Amino acid sequence: MARRYFRKARFPGWLLTVKNAIGQLTVPLIIFQLIRTLLFPSAVDFFIILILLALHFGIAYEIF
């Protein structure tokens, strides 16, 4: 009896590619935003860095 291929991923291949790309792009954006926040602090900068951190950790720990 032939074994069927079972893909463990919940998402299609193109979505995994987008997810990996976002995961790689968030680190430089977080570093840039952190430097910008330290030099020119504003409330919007804090919200942006929080959103980027949540997005990065959500992708890194496979919450999303």
Secondary structure, 3 states (H helix, E strand, C coil): CCCCCCCCCCCCHHHHHHHHHHHHHHHHHHHHHHHHHHHCCCHHHHHHHHHHHHHHHHHHCCCC
